[in-house]
Every structure is written in C-alpha cells, then in structure tokens.
Amino acid sequence: MRDETQAIHVAPWLHIVAPGAGLNFDQLLPSSGSVYVARLNGEDMPDESSAFEKFWETLKFPDYFKWNWHALYDCLRDLQWLSSDYHILISNQPNGTFRGSRRSRGILQGPVPSR
C-alpha cells in the first residue's frame, strides 16, 4: 500500500488503513450503536500459535475455539458472544506478524483455505 492511499475498502466490513494516511477514524466508525474495539500487535504474533492465542485472548473467543485457521475464520465471522453491535479490530505492526512464515502471513491476509 502506498502512503498516498488513505484506505483500501476490501469489503463493507474490512478497511485497511496505512499509518499516517491522514484518514479520520470517524469515517470508518458506524454512526450509531455499541462498538467493541480490539487491538492486536503483530510483534506479539511471530507464529501461528501465538496469533491464535492473541486473537482468542483479545476477542474473548469461546472455549470451543479449536486453534486452527478454519476456527479463527468461523469465530471472526460470528463474534455474537461480544455484546456489541459492531466490532473493530486494529492491528499495529502488521509486518511483524509471522516474521518467518510467508505461508501463514498469506493465509491471514487472504481468504481462508478450503477444507
């Protein structure tokens, strides 16, 4: 992503914003309703195990979470256990995520692999 790009709108529910893009955060927030904001740091997720743990901890995943990509995808699409109308996930230092694994980084940033 180039610095002059304010945001990439991947879907109505996913926006990727570059640091220092000058985009007002209010432009991405819903106009009304309760919002749950979770913040992850890529430096805390050097491998899949730590990433699953950080998502589980930060988003309060239920005990039935199975610690794999499909379970992560399923939980991210649901989030009904969080008592809020909207959910915002902020990832700081995303380049630190999966430092040694291009495969894992590709899975996290792309569509979930087929079962």
GIVENVEN-V831510 format. One record per run of one state. SS is the DSSP state (2 for helix, 1 for strand, 0 for the rest). FROM is the first residue (numbers start at 0). TO is the last residue. Records with the same first field share a line. If there is no record, write none. Layout:
BEGIN
SS=FROM-TO + FROM-TO
END
This chain:
BEGIN
0=0-5 + 11-12 + 17-23 + 27-33 + 44-46 + 58-67 + 78-84 + 92-92 + 96-100 + 109-114
1=6-10 + 13-16 + 34-40 + 85-91
2=24-26 + 41-43 + 47-57 + 68-77 + 93-95 + 101-108
END
